[in-house]
Amino acid sequence: PRAGVWMQVYHYRDGSQVDPVQFLYGEIWGTLLCIHFQDEDSRATAAGISNTIELDQHGISFAIFCYNDSLMQYVNKLAEGLVSFRGKTPVHHFDSVLEDLKESWTNSLTDDPKSQCNRYMKAILTENIIPWHLIIDSLPKLTYAGYQEFLKTKIWEELYFQCYFSGNVTKDTSIEIYRKLKSTFHS
């Protein structure tokens, strides 16, 4: 029997306005986290565990689907990986991801008019979507020291969670998984 966990992790309260600089620091953190888990993702796939880590403007999503007897083992591995990732971002890794981020957002300036219009429309009609021109204007404000402060105040102390469990997983196991992952972030 298979079980699944989907967890949304975000660094602002639902309905609150997201600061473009904090959004970009969150995107850098999430990218570095995905890079950190690349090896573990390969091993998980080989073991029949389907897992994804995705980034969007609302935070980071973790999705795990596997046989229920290996779910807790993988959650423990995920928690160990989060602990080993915590606070260990070398400056050159930050700089590399920042350069890629700047290039990606700056290249959006050359998109066709229809794509640019769609981005503006989405920003106007969708709650908590930051207009891309504000994100581009915020890129020069990003520093390693600012990133470290963001980690300290927004990631490791003020993080919000939502979890959804599916498949063959008990209420007690669901609560245990939730508490394990939450305590990993807030330890």
Backbone as ProteinMPNN parsed JSONL, in Angstrom:
{"seq_chain_A": "PRAGVWMQVYHYRDGSQVDPVQFLYGEIWGTLLCIHFQDEDSRATAAGISNTIELDQHGISFAIFCYNDSLMQYVNKLAEGLVSFRGKTPVHHFDSVLEDLKESWTNSLTDDPKSQCNRYMKAILTENIIPWHLIIDSLPKLTYAGYQEFLKTKIWEELYFQCYFSGNVTKDTSIEIYRKLKSTFHS", "coords_chain_A": {"N_chain_A": [[0.825, -1.196, 0.0], [0.43, 2.245, -0.746], [1.493, 5.522, 0.314], [1.214, 9.055, 0.829], [2.643, 12.316, 1.229], [2.134, 15.708, 1.201], [3.584, 18.792, 1.546], [3.447, 22.179, 2.19], [5.571, 24.845, 2.571], [6.08, 28.019, 3.774], [7.232, 31.423, 4.086], [5.757, 33.56, 4.99], [2.679, 34.904, 6.201], [-0.543, 33.664, 5.182], [-2.264, 35.701, 2.92], [-0.825, 37.968, 3.529], [1.176, 40.704, 2.387], [3.813, 40.123, 0.183], [7.176, 40.874, 0.324], [9.312, 41.909, -2.286], [12.132, 41.548, -2.099], [12.396, 39.722, 0.011], [10.983, 37.627, -1.154], [12.763, 36.975, -3.245], [15.041, 36.19, -1.77], [13.916, 33.958, -0.578], [13.553, 32.404, -2.858], [16.2, 31.95, -3.591], [17.056, 30.493, -1.335], [15.397, 28.245, -1.566], [16.273, 27.208, -4.03], [18.94, 26.567, -3.42], [18.393, 24.635, -1.494], [17.138, 22.654, -3.06], [19.319, 21.926, -4.672], [20.977, 20.886, -2.683], [19.578, 18.567, -2.015], [19.773, 16.937, -4.267], [21.354, 14.543, -4.59], [20.176, 12.847, -2.679], [17.617, 12.72, -3.726], [18.065, 11.224, -6.048], [18.817, 8.738, -4.945], [16.444, 8.144, -3.6], [14.618, 7.868, -5.702], [15.665, 5.587, -6.925], [14.986, 3.782, -4.962], [12.303, 3.534, -5.246], [10.798, 5.625, -4.339], [8.849, 8.373, -4.824], [9.538, 11.658, -5.062], [9.359, 15.208, -4.815], [10.613, 18.516, -4.905], [9.486, 21.683, -5.089], [9.493, 25.076, -6.215], [7.706, 28.123, -5.825], [5.966, 31.3, -6.003], [4.684, 31.199, -3.62], [6.05, 29.745, -1.803], [7.733, 26.763, -0.784], [7.231, 23.503, -1.921], [7.003, 20.225, -0.75], [6.726, 16.963, -1.851], [6.001, 13.65, -1.238], [5.769, 10.329, -2.174], [5.312, 6.999, -1.556], [5.803, 3.525, -0.56], [3.974, 2.711, 2.329], [5.427, 1.616, 4.465], [7.986, 2.586, 4.159], [7.781, 5.275, 4.389], [8.149, 6.766, 6.833], [10.864, 6.319, 7.236], [11.96, 7.693, 5.055], [11.093, 10.287, 5.615], [12.568, 10.772, 7.934], [15.14, 10.779, 6.781], [14.854, 13.024, 5.149], [14.516, 14.983, 7.119], [17.041, 14.81, 8.377], [18.614, 15.699, 6.256], [17.692, 18.333, 6.016], [18.583, 19.381, 8.448], [21.359, 19.154, 8.103], [21.654, 20.96, 6.049], [21.02, 23.396, 7.118], [22.073, 26.612, 7.721], [24.465, 26.344, 6.334], [25.529, 27.66, 3.987], [27.79, 28.345, 1.687], [29.481, 31.337, 0.593], [30.183, 31.408, -2.144], [28.36, 29.605, -3.281], [25.944, 30.919, -2.824], [26.441, 33.242, -4.369], [26.629, 32.135, -6.937], [24.027, 31.066, -7.382], [22.604, 33.437, -7.13], [23.551, 34.901, -9.364], [22.542, 33.308, -11.466], [19.833, 33.66, -10.96], [19.512, 36.433, -11.34], [20.131, 36.588, -14.055], [18.065, 35.035, -15.145], [15.708, 36.496, -14.426], [16.286, 38.99, -15.599], [16.415, 38.31, -18.284], [13.734, 38.025, -18.78], [12.868, 40.477, -19.504], [13.136, 40.671, -22.191], [11.144, 39.176, -23.244], [8.339, 38.35, -25.361], [5.706, 40.73, -26.141], [3.124, 39.695, -25.488], [3.638, 37.741, -23.493], [4.718, 39.363, -21.497], [2.512, 40.985, -20.949], [0.734, 39.028, -19.989], [2.044, 38.343, -17.59], [1.798, 40.753, -16.133], [-1.009, 40.896, -15.996], [-1.555, 38.599, -14.478], [-0.305, 39.323, -12.094], [-1.936, 41.419, -11.299], [-4.48, 40.255, -11.048], [-4.179, 38.069, -9.355], [-3.856, 37.137, -6.025], [-1.176, 38.055, -3.906], [0.861, 37.876, -5.833], [3.823, 39.044, -7.062], [4.529, 41.817, -9.04], [6.607, 41.485, -11.896], [8.38, 43.545, -12.602], [8.909, 44.803, -10.187], [10.32, 42.832, -8.905], [12.599, 42.663, -10.527], [13.624, 45.226, -10.08], [14.403, 44.864, -7.454], [16.556, 43.135, -7.46], [19.285, 44.234, -7.369], [19.503, 44.765, -4.663], [20.091, 42.512, -3.229], [22.114, 40.74, -0.999], [24.754, 38.777, 0.489], [24.909, 39.036, 3.278], [22.357, 40.047, 3.805], [20.873, 37.846, 3.01], [21.668, 35.943, 4.942], [20.545, 37.129, 7.211], [17.853, 36.995, 6.497], [17.517, 34.187, 6.532], [17.863, 33.715, 9.263], [15.768, 35.209, 10.487], [13.408, 34.76, 9.006], [13.275, 32.158, 7.871], [14.24, 30.127, 9.688], [12.983, 30.822, 12.054], [10.422, 31.816, 11.648], [8.398, 30.26, 10.107], [5.826, 28.831, 8.14], [3.476, 26.158, 7.87], [1.705, 23.773, 5.891], [0.097, 20.715, 5.635], [-0.77, 17.781, 3.802], [-2.068, 14.592, 3.785], [-2.169, 11.425, 2.207], [-3.521, 8.298, 1.034], [-2.461, 5.115, 2.353], [-2.025, 5.803, 5.283], [-1.832, 6.342, 8.723], [-3.625, 8.29, 11.206], [-2.048, 8.813, 13.48], [0.554, 8.393, 12.459], [0.601, 10.413, 10.549], [0.464, 12.724, 12.169], [2.851, 12.384, 13.578], [4.746, 12.614, 11.487], [4.255, 15.248, 10.636], [4.925, 16.694, 12.977], [7.627, 15.968, 13.207], [8.828, 17.066, 10.879], [8.16, 19.767, 11.191], [9.432, 20.376, 13.634], [12.031, 20.048, 12.823], [12.51, 22.257, 11.182], [12.121, 24.291, 13.046], [13.961, 23.904, 15.07]], "CA_chain_A": [[0.0, 0.0, 0.0], [1.205, 3.483, -0.89], [1.092, 6.681, 1.105], [1.789, 10.29, 0.315], [2.654, 13.524, 2.047], [2.398, 16.954, 0.492], [3.778, 19.835, 2.547], [3.739, 23.527, 1.699], [6.326, 25.612, 3.553], [6.192, 29.387, 3.3], [7.815, 32.316, 5.08], [4.871, 34.683, 5.269], [1.322, 34.458, 6.522], [-1.504, 33.744, 4.081], [-2.935, 36.978, 2.787], [0.067, 39.098, 3.774], [1.898, 41.161, 1.207], [5.157, 39.568, 0.115], [8.207, 41.815, -0.074], [10.066, 41.319, -3.393], [13.467, 41.124, -1.667], [12.211, 38.478, 0.763], [10.625, 36.602, -2.131], [13.979, 36.556, -3.941], [15.844, 35.409, -0.824], [13.242, 32.657, -0.478], [13.836, 31.655, -4.08], [17.606, 31.525, -3.48], [17.093, 29.437, -0.324], [14.766, 27.054, -2.134], [17.156, 26.666, -5.058], [20.06, 25.925, -2.72], [17.85, 23.435, -0.859], [16.967, 21.653, -4.123], [20.662, 21.454, -5.025], [21.436, 20.082, -1.552], [18.873, 17.284, -2.001], [19.868, 16.222, -5.544], [21.844, 13.169, -4.406], [19.154, 12.096, -1.946], [16.522, 12.493, -4.668], [18.458, 10.111, -6.927], [18.731, 7.496, -4.168], [15.029, 7.898, -3.321], [14.02, 7.369, -6.939], [16.126, 4.207, -7.088], [14.306, 2.962, -3.956], [10.873, 3.52, -5.517], [10.15, 6.747, -3.652], [8.625, 9.518, -5.695], [9.568, 12.875, -4.271], [9.664, 16.431, -5.54], [10.705, 19.79, -4.189], [9.177, 22.699, -6.09], [9.459, 26.465, -5.774], [6.837, 29.076, -6.481], [5.905, 32.538, -5.226], [4.017, 30.969, -2.351], [6.926, 29.0, -0.914], [8.348, 25.528, -1.246], [6.382, 22.333, -1.739], [7.618, 18.901, -0.697], [5.759, 15.894, -2.091], [6.614, 12.335, -1.078], [4.853, 9.211, -2.382], [6.079, 5.75, -1.456], [5.117, 2.508, 0.227], [3.789, 3.267, 3.671], [6.432, 1.147, 5.421], [9.23, 3.35, 4.003], [7.482, 6.7, 4.496], [8.792, 7.363, 8.001], [12.313, 6.287, 7.003], [12.322, 8.781, 4.155], [10.886, 11.545, 6.34], [13.742, 10.934, 8.794], [16.247, 11.181, 5.903], [14.579, 14.398, 4.764], [14.807, 15.809, 8.296], [18.509, 14.84, 8.516], [19.117, 16.565, 5.19], [17.373, 19.721, 6.372], [19.48, 19.77, 9.54], [22.703, 19.333, 7.553], [21.607, 22.129, 5.17], [20.773, 24.598, 7.924], [23.171, 27.512, 8.01], [25.719, 25.959, 5.689], [25.551, 28.158, 2.622], [29.013, 29.095, 1.37], [29.259, 32.554, -0.184], [30.26, 31.15, -3.586], [27.102, 28.968, -3.707], [24.972, 32.013, -2.857], [26.748, 34.096, -5.519], [26.304, 31.394, -8.161], [22.563, 31.034, -7.532], [22.174, 34.821, -7.35], [23.833, 35.253, -10.759], [21.549, 32.61, -12.297], [18.541, 34.312, -10.714], [19.544, 37.728, -12.025], [20.078, 36.335, -15.502], [16.728, 34.542, -15.467], [14.733, 37.577, -14.346], [16.637, 40.023, -16.569], [16.03, 37.811, -19.603], [12.287, 38.171, -18.966], [12.633, 41.792, -20.11], [13.123, 40.532, -23.652], [10.023, 38.33, -23.654], [7.403, 38.971, -26.286], [4.707, 41.567, -25.453], [2.029, 38.891, -24.945], [4.098, 37.146, -22.235], [4.834, 40.441, -20.515], [1.14, 41.357, -20.598], [0.195, 37.951, -19.154], [2.633, 38.458, -16.252], [1.154, 41.877, -15.457], [-2.391, 40.526, -15.714], [-1.529, 37.646, -13.373], [0.033, 40.071, -10.879], [-3.083, 42.243, -10.914], [-5.647, 39.437, -10.731], [-3.879, 36.997, -8.41], [-3.402, 37.613, -4.722], [0.206, 37.788, -3.49], [1.807, 37.726, -6.929], [4.608, 40.272, -7.148], [4.807, 42.183, -10.434], [7.986, 41.142, -12.208], [9.258, 44.725, -12.63], [9.356, 45.041, -8.805], [11.343, 41.822, -8.621], [13.816, 43.076, -11.233], [14.157, 46.386, -9.35], [14.928, 44.412, -6.167], [17.747, 42.292, -7.636], [20.529, 44.827, -6.87], [19.473, 44.871, -3.193], [20.391, 41.22, -2.629], [23.486, 40.557, -0.513], [24.94, 37.577, 1.315], [24.543, 39.4, 4.652], [20.892, 40.111, 3.832], [20.401, 36.463, 2.932], [21.876, 35.329, 6.255], [19.529, 37.707, 8.103], [16.583, 36.397, 6.077], [17.481, 32.822, 7.069], [17.717, 33.763, 10.72], [14.495, 35.777, 10.942], [12.226, 34.313, 8.261], [13.23, 30.726, 7.581], [14.418, 29.237, 10.833], [12.182, 31.211, 13.211], [9.053, 32.228, 11.308], [8.006, 29.485, 8.947], [4.462, 28.333, 8.247], [3.34, 24.845, 7.243], [0.438, 23.108, 5.618], [0.367, 19.338, 5.214], [-1.868, 16.956, 3.335], [-1.658, 13.189, 3.765], [-3.083, 10.607, 1.414], [-3.177, 6.883, 0.926], [-2.497, 4.235, 3.508], [-1.254, 6.394, 6.375], [-2.724, 6.522, 9.866], [-3.661, 9.61, 11.826], [-0.881, 8.924, 14.355], [1.74, 8.555, 11.615], [0.505, 11.752, 9.961], [0.829, 13.689, 13.209], [4.279, 12.191, 13.847], [5.483, 13.183, 10.355], [4.097, 16.696, 10.712], [5.732, 17.191, 14.102], [9.043, 15.742, 12.901], [9.273, 18.05, 9.9], [8.041, 21.106, 11.772], [10.488, 20.558, 14.634], [13.299, 20.145, 12.103], [12.668, 23.637, 10.772], [12.092, 25.204, 14.186], [14.883, 23.503, 16.151]], "C_chain_A": [[0.871, 1.263, 0.0], [0.619, 4.594, -0.043], [1.761, 7.916, 0.524], [1.686, 11.42, 1.316], [2.935, 14.687, 1.113], [2.494, 18.033, 1.551], [4.15, 21.136, 1.853], [4.404, 24.286, 2.833], [6.471, 27.023, 3.0], [6.604, 30.305, 4.44], [7.022, 33.604, 5.274], [3.49, 34.131, 5.524], [0.432, 34.571, 5.287], [-2.164, 35.117, 4.087], [-2.041, 38.172, 3.038], [0.793, 39.459, 2.48], [3.333, 40.65, 1.271], [6.104, 40.634, -0.414], [9.039, 41.187, -1.199], [11.464, 40.823, -2.981], [13.369, 39.818, -0.892], [11.801, 37.334, -0.156], [11.876, 36.069, -2.82], [14.913, 35.771, -3.024], [15.233, 34.024, -0.625], [13.509, 31.787, -1.694], [15.287, 31.141, -4.073], [17.707, 30.365, -2.496], [16.519, 28.137, -0.887], [15.621, 26.4, -3.208], [18.337, 25.945, -4.428], [19.608, 24.638, -2.039], [17.668, 22.312, -1.885], [18.312, 21.076, -4.548], [21.188, 20.527, -3.938], [20.827, 18.676, -1.576], [19.004, 16.483, -3.303], [20.325, 14.776, -5.381], [20.807, 12.298, -3.708], [17.967, 11.785, -2.851], [16.83, 11.318, -5.597], [18.349, 8.775, -6.201], [17.268, 7.143, -3.882], [14.336, 7.311, -4.55], [14.409, 5.915, -7.167], [15.424, 3.26, -6.12], [12.789, 2.937, -4.158], [10.095, 4.614, -4.807], [10.046, 7.894, -4.648], [8.606, 10.759, -4.816], [9.913, 14.07, -5.148], [9.777, 17.583, -4.553], [10.507, 20.849, -5.258], [9.119, 24.072, -5.445], [8.381, 27.216, -6.522], [6.761, 30.311, -5.6], [5.251, 32.346, -3.866], [4.877, 30.17, -1.387], [7.505, 27.774, -1.582], [7.398, 24.377, -0.954], [7.252, 21.081, -1.729], [6.507, 17.9, -0.958], [6.506, 14.567, -2.041], [5.53, 11.286, -1.288], [5.674, 7.935, -2.41], [5.221, 4.698, -0.754], [5.09, 2.966, 1.676], [4.841, 2.796, 4.673], [7.759, 1.902, 5.285], [9.02, 4.853, 4.164], [8.228, 7.347, 5.659], [10.308, 7.367, 7.849], [12.738, 7.451, 6.11], [12.137, 10.141, 4.827], [12.066, 11.806, 7.27], [14.964, 11.359, 7.984], [16.09, 12.638, 5.471], [14.918, 15.346, 5.91], [16.316, 15.919, 8.522], [19.127, 15.767, 7.473], [18.856, 18.029, 5.465], [18.301, 20.229, 7.468], [20.886, 20.021, 8.991], [22.774, 20.557, 6.632], [21.574, 23.435, 5.949], [22.061, 25.38, 8.179], [24.485, 27.201, 7.325], [25.73, 26.384, 4.224], [26.84, 28.933, 2.4], [28.696, 30.294, 0.468], [29.266, 32.256, -1.682], [29.018, 30.425, -4.106], [26.005, 30.028, -3.821], [25.185, 32.856, -4.111], [26.369, 33.423, -6.831], [24.802, 31.38, -8.415], [22.031, 32.439, -7.799], [22.413, 35.241, -8.801], [22.837, 34.581, -11.712], [20.179, 33.268, -12.179], [18.462, 35.653, -11.438], [19.411, 37.551, -13.531], [18.672, 35.911, -15.928], [15.7, 35.677, -15.476], [15.021, 38.674, -15.362], [16.264, 39.585, -17.98], [14.531, 37.957, -19.854], [11.936, 39.535, -19.559], [12.542, 41.708, -21.628], [12.02, 39.605, -24.144], [9.104, 39.092, -24.604], [6.33, 39.741, -25.511], [3.555, 40.773, -24.833], [2.421, 38.278, -23.599], [4.212, 38.203, -21.144], [3.446, 40.877, -20.031], [0.51, 40.305, -19.685], [0.746, 38.009, -17.734], [1.981, 39.598, -15.466], [-0.277, 41.535, -15.063], [-2.456, 39.577, -14.517], [-1.235, 38.359, -12.049], [-1.154, 40.896, -10.381], [-4.235, 41.381, -10.399], [-5.411, 38.386, -9.652], [-3.318, 37.583, -7.124], [-1.967, 37.158, -4.448], [1.161, 37.445, -4.626], [2.512, 39.07, -7.091], [4.841, 40.593, -8.622], [6.298, 42.018, -10.741], [8.894, 42.351, -12.256], [9.734, 45.086, -11.214], [10.434, 44.042, -8.394], [12.661, 42.23, -9.283], [14.454, 44.281, -10.532], [14.802, 45.987, -8.024], [16.219, 43.607, -6.285], [19.039, 42.932, -7.118], [20.612, 44.918, -5.337], [19.906, 43.589, -2.49], [21.867, 41.104, -2.262], [23.555, 39.273, 0.31], [24.539, 37.863, 2.764], [23.017, 39.486, 4.8], [20.269, 38.73, 3.791], [20.536, 35.763, 4.286], [20.851, 35.846, 7.263], [18.15, 37.143, 7.779], [16.451, 34.982, 6.635], [17.182, 32.839, 8.565], [16.32, 34.203, 11.143], [13.265, 35.211, 10.25], [12.162, 32.807, 8.054], [13.254, 29.924, 8.876], [13.584, 29.631, 12.048], [10.731, 31.509, 12.888], [8.611, 31.55, 10.024], [6.619, 28.909, 9.182], [4.329, 27.063, 7.406], [1.882, 24.525, 6.952], [0.795, 21.714, 5.134], [-0.92, 18.665, 4.771], [-1.332, 15.534, 3.229], [-2.672, 12.39, 2.966], [-2.625, 9.156, 1.425], [-3.258, 6.151, 2.251], [-1.571, 4.757, 4.603], [-2.223, 6.703, 7.52], [-2.655, 7.95, 10.388], [-2.417, 9.811, 12.694], [0.402, 9.126, 13.558], [1.753, 9.939, 10.982], [0.943, 12.813, 10.953], [2.326, 13.595, 13.518], [5.138, 12.81, 12.735], [5.432, 14.701, 10.408], [4.986, 17.278, 11.807], [7.226, 17.058, 13.827], [9.559, 16.822, 11.957], [9.207, 19.467, 10.473], [9.155, 21.358, 12.783], [11.864, 20.666, 13.975], [13.546, 21.59, 11.665], [12.812, 24.568, 11.967], [13.051, 24.829, 15.312], [16.027, 24.475, 16.303]], "O_chain_A": [[1.906, 1.324, 0.663], [-0.571, 4.611, 0.274], [2.76, 7.817, -0.189], [0.77, 11.473, 2.137], [3.878, 14.643, 0.323], [1.587, 18.181, 2.369], [5.062, 21.175, 1.028], [3.861, 24.362, 3.935], [6.937, 27.203, 1.874], [6.361, 30.009, 5.61], [7.578, 34.624, 5.682], [3.169, 33.018, 5.11], [0.622, 35.455, 4.452], [-2.568, 35.622, 5.134], [-2.456, 39.303, 2.783], [0.99, 38.619, 1.602], [3.984, 40.744, 2.311], [5.865, 41.225, -1.467], [9.437, 40.029, -1.076], [11.92, 39.788, -3.468], [14.166, 38.906, -1.11], [12.226, 36.196, 0.042], [12.04, 34.857, -2.965], [15.515, 34.788, -3.455], [15.955, 33.033, -0.516], [13.672, 30.573, -1.572], [15.553, 30.019, -4.504], [18.365, 29.364, -2.782], [17.093, 27.064, -0.702], [15.689, 25.174, -3.288], [18.697, 24.845, -4.848], [20.353, 23.657, -2.008], [18.003, 21.159, -1.615], [18.43, 19.869, -4.761], [21.782, 19.492, -4.24], [21.486, 17.706, -1.2], [18.384, 15.427, -3.418], [19.736, 13.874, -5.978], [20.585, 11.152, -4.097], [17.377, 10.709, -2.755], [15.949, 10.511, -5.894], [17.854, 7.796, -6.76], [16.897, 5.97, -3.919], [13.558, 6.364, -4.438], [13.572, 5.102, -7.56], [15.277, 2.072, -6.41], [12.067, 2.379, -3.333], [8.872, 4.538, -4.688], [11.041, 8.322, -5.234], [7.759, 10.893, -3.932], [10.671, 13.947, -6.11], [9.12, 17.608, -3.513], [11.267, 20.911, -6.224], [8.743, 24.213, -4.281], [8.16, 26.981, -7.71], [7.417, 30.371, -4.56], [5.27, 33.26, -3.041], [4.463, 29.94, -0.25], [7.737, 27.754, -2.791], [6.829, 24.292, 0.134], [8.12, 20.902, -2.583], [5.446, 17.984, -0.339], [7.518, 14.387, -2.719], [4.481, 11.347, -0.648], [6.616, 7.806, -3.192], [4.068, 4.949, -0.403], [6.057, 3.534, 2.181], [5.123, 3.506, 5.639], [8.578, 1.864, 6.204], [9.978, 5.623, 4.085], [8.874, 8.379, 5.477], [10.97, 8.31, 8.283], [13.744, 8.111, 6.37], [12.945, 11.046, 4.624], [12.518, 12.946, 7.385], [15.743, 12.199, 8.433], [17.062, 13.392, 5.431], [15.536, 16.389, 5.697], [16.817, 17.001, 8.826], [20.049, 16.525, 7.772], [19.701, 18.878, 5.18], [18.754, 21.373, 7.423], [21.534, 20.995, 9.374], [23.85, 21.129, 6.455], [22.057, 24.462, 5.472], [23.008, 24.868, 8.775], [25.521, 27.748, 7.703], [25.92, 25.557, 3.331], [26.972, 30.061, 2.875], [27.752, 30.256, -0.32], [28.44, 32.796, -2.418], [28.652, 30.609, -5.267], [25.237, 30.039, -4.783], [24.234, 33.152, -4.833], [25.846, 34.073, -7.736], [24.353, 31.649, -9.529], [21.113, 32.616, -8.6], [21.549, 35.879, -9.402], [22.347, 35.211, -12.65], [19.458, 33.414, -13.167], [17.455, 35.964, -12.074], [18.669, 38.277, -14.193], [18.156, 36.373, -16.946], [14.916, 35.803, -16.416], [14.087, 39.237, -15.933], [15.838, 40.409, -18.789], [14.098, 38.008, -21.006], [10.829, 39.727, -20.061], [11.944, 42.57, -22.272], [11.964, 39.281, -25.331], [9.102, 40.322, -24.636], [6.074, 39.435, -24.347], [3.061, 41.136, -23.765], [1.623, 38.292, -22.662], [3.842, 37.958, -19.995], [3.243, 41.108, -18.839], [-0.171, 40.649, -18.718], [0.016, 37.759, -16.775], [1.65, 39.442, -14.29], [-0.714, 41.834, -13.952], [-3.31, 39.731, -13.644], [-1.831, 38.045, -11.018], [-1.346, 41.049, -9.174], [-4.89, 41.74, -9.421], [-6.373, 37.865, -9.09], [-2.417, 38.422, -7.146], [-1.601, 36.016, -4.728], [2.174, 36.785, -4.397], [1.865, 40.107, -7.24], [5.3, 39.734, -9.375], [7.147, 42.378, -9.924], [10.086, 42.218, -11.977], [10.833, 45.615, -11.051], [11.343, 44.369, -7.631], [13.72, 42.148, -8.661], [15.676, 44.351, -10.405], [15.665, 46.708, -7.522], [16.91, 43.42, -5.283], [19.833, 42.24, -6.48], [21.694, 45.128, -4.79], [20.071, 43.586, -1.27], [22.75, 41.336, -3.088], [22.534, 38.757, 0.766], [23.901, 37.029, 3.406], [22.46, 39.047, 5.806], [19.264, 38.471, 4.452], [19.617, 35.07, 4.722], [20.345, 35.077, 8.081], [17.369, 36.848, 8.683], [15.397, 34.615, 7.153], [16.355, 32.072, 9.059], [15.746, 33.626, 12.066], [12.186, 35.182, 10.841], [11.07, 32.239, 8.062], [12.355, 29.119, 9.118], [13.483, 28.848, 12.992], [9.884, 31.457, 13.779], [8.47, 32.193, 8.984], [6.279, 28.542, 10.307], [4.98, 26.914, 6.372], [0.968, 24.944, 7.662], [1.697, 21.551, 4.312], [-2.002, 18.938, 5.289], [-0.269, 15.304, 2.652], [-3.875, 12.641, 3.034], [-1.489, 8.844, 1.779], [-4.02, 6.521, 3.146], [-0.481, 4.228, 4.82], [-3.3, 7.259, 7.302], [-1.747, 8.712, 10.053], [-1.799, 10.873, 12.645], [1.246, 9.938, 13.937], [2.807, 10.568, 10.89], [1.714, 13.708, 10.606], [2.988, 14.616, 13.7], [6.146, 13.457, 13.019], [6.455, 15.366, 10.243], [5.712, 18.245, 11.577], [8.003, 17.945, 14.179], [10.603, 17.424, 12.206], [10.114, 20.27, 10.252], [9.757, 22.432, 12.789], [12.762, 21.31, 14.518], [14.668, 22.088, 11.769], [13.56, 25.543, 11.898], [12.958, 25.388, 16.405], [16.888, 24.285, 17.163]]}, "name": "protein", "num_of_chains": 1, "seq": "PRAGVWMQVYHYRDGSQVDPVQFLYGEIWGTLLCIHFQDEDSRATAAGISNTIELDQHGISFAIFCYNDSLMQYVNKLAEGLVSFRGKTPVHHFDSVLEDLKESWTNSLTDDPKSQCNRYMKAILTENIIPWHLIIDSLPKLTYAGYQEFLKTKIWEELYFQCYFSGNVTKDTSIEIYRKLKSTFHS"}
